């Protein structure tokens, strides 16, 4: 993502380290969410989905046993070897913005 793209963000992001799983071409992928905002999240992965792809994510928060299900759409990719490779996902479902609140509550923020 270029500096111009980063400046277009509507929400500030908070750094996180959350396990995430989702289907990619029929295979279950397990990766890491490394930042989160009310509008979306970044998944660190070496096998990103194509931009425009709708995806259902299961995100595990702290010590919770049950993952939170969120829906989103891949809006950009970061394939650069010099940076963390992955994909930016914009929330499209109602649970996305609640995920941030749940993470902050689990942190005691």
C-alpha positions in Angstrom: 0.0 0.0 0.0 1.4 3.4 -0.9 1.4 6.4 1.4 -1.4 7.9 -0.7 -3.6 4.8 -0.1 -2.8 4.8 3.6 -3.8 8.5 3.8 -7.2 7.6 2.4 -8.1 5.4 5.4 -11.3 6.5 7.1 -10.3 4.9 10.5 -7.1 4.6 12.4 -5.8 1.1 13.0 -4.7 -0.6 16.1 -2.0 -3.3 16.2 -3.2 -6.8 17.1 -2.2 -10.4 16.9 -5.3 -12.5 16.3 -5.6 -16.0 14.8 -7.9 -16.1 11.8 -9.1 -18.9 9.6 -10.9 -18.8 6.3 -11.4 -20.8 3.1 -9.1 -20.0 0.2 -9.8 -22.0 -3.0 -11.4 -24.8 -1.0 -8.5 -25.0 1.5 -8.7 -23.9 5.1 -6.1 -21.2 5.7 -4.9 -20.2 9.2 -3.1 -16.8 9.3 -2.7 -13.8 11.6 -4.6 -10.5 11.8 -2.0 -7.8 12.5 -4.1 -4.7 12.6 -7.7 -3.8 13.0 -10.1 -0.8 12.6 -13.8 -0.3 12.7 -13.8 -0.6 8.9 -11.5 -3.6 8.3 -8.4 -5.5 9.1 -5.1 -6.7 7.6 -4.4 -10.5 7.3 -0.7 -11.4 7.1 -0.5 -14.2 4.6 1.7 -15.5 1.8 -1.4 -16.7 -0.1 -3.8 -13.7 -0.4 -7.2 -13.9 -2.1 -7.8 -11.9 -5.2 -9.1 -8.3 -4.7 -12.9 -8.2 -4.8 -13.2 -11.6 -3.2 -15.9 -11.9 -0.5 -14.5 -13.9 2.5 -15.9 -15.2 5.7 -13.4 -15.0 8.5 -13.3 -16.7 11.9 -11.3 -14.6 14.3 -10.1 -15.8 17.7 -9.9 -13.2 20.4 -7.5 -13.7 23.3 -8.7 -16.5 25.6 -12.1 -17.0 23.9 -12.8 -20.5 22.8 -15.5 -19.5 20.2 -14.3 -17.5 17.2 -16.1 -14.4 16.0 -17.5 -14.7 12.5 -17.0 -11.6 10.3 -17.6 -11.1 6.6 -15.5 -8.9 4.4 -14.1 -8.2 1.0 -10.5 -8.1 -0.1 -9.8 -4.5 -1.2 -6.0 -4.5 -1.6 -2.9 -6.7 -1.5 0.6 -6.2 -0.2 2.9 -8.7 -2.0 6.1 -6.7 -1.3 8.9 -8.8 0.1 10.2 -5.7 2.0 7.0 -5.4 4.0 4.5 -7.8 5.6 2.8 -9.6 2.8 -1.0 -10.0 3.1 -4.4 -8.5 2.2 -6.5 -5.7 3.4 -10.1 -6.7 4.1 -13.0 -4.2 4.4 -15.9 -5.4 6.6 -19.2 -6.0 4.8 -21.2 -7.6 7.6 -22.5 -6.3 10.8 -20.1 -8.1 13.1 -16.9 -6.4 11.7 -17.2 -3.2 13.7 -18.1 -5.2 16.8 -14.9 -7.2 16.5 -12.8 -4.1 17.4 -15.0 -3.4 20.4 -14.6 -7.0 21.6 -10.8 -6.9 21.2 -10.6 -3.6 23.1 -12.8 -5.0 25.9 -10.6 -8.1 26.1 -7.6 -5.9 26.4 -9.3 -3.9 29.2 -9.1 -0.7 27.1 
